[in-house]
Amino acid sequence: MPYVNIKITNEGVTSAKKAELIEGVTRLLQETLGKNPLTTVVVIDEVDTDNWGIGGESVTVRRQRDQ
């Protein structure tokens, strides 16, 4: 039973886009590794940009600086 955990920032990804991710990852595992889609688990975690750091600073700070 494959378990895939996708972490993204919580910046307005729609339910439709999340459904596309879940379907696409499930299909990829089936096509590439022969995994059963009925037992493939995909979890999407949305993380606040204050809680996601890159290069020693939060994504919130990076986005504000890059505007």
N, C-alpha and C positions, 0 to 999 in steps of 0.2 A: 504494500500500500504506500505509494509515494505521498509525501507531504511537502508542499511548497509554500513558503512564507514570503510574500511580497510586501516590502515596506516602501511606502511612498509618503511624501509630505501631504498634509491635508489642505490642499489648495484647489478645491473645487472639481475633483475628478467625479464625473457623473456615474450614476448607477449603471448606465448603459456601457460606459467605458470599462468599469470594473467587471461587468459580465463578459465583455470581450476578452479581458485579460484571463479570467477564469477558464473560459472556453478554449482560448488559444494555448495556454500552458497545458491544459489537459490533453488537447490534441497533439501538441508537440511531444509530450511524454509517451503518448500512444504510438505515434508515428516513428519516433526516434528510438525508443527503448522497448516498445511492445507492451507498455504498461496498460492495465485495464482501466479505462476511464471511469468505471463504476466504483472503483476503490481509490481513485486519485483525489486527494484533499488539497485544496488551494485556499489559503487564508491571505487576505489583504489587510495589513495594518496601516492605518493612517496616523502619521506622527506630526504633531505640531512643529512648526519650523523653529520654535524656541528650543525644542528638544532634539534637534538634529544638527550635529556639528560637522563642519568640514574645515580642515586647515586651522583648527584652533578657535573657530568662531561659529556662532549659530547661523543657520540658513537665513533666519530673519535679518540678522545684521548684514550678511553678504548681499541679500536682496536689496536692502535699504541703501547700501553703499553703491551698488551697481546701477541704481536708477538715475 
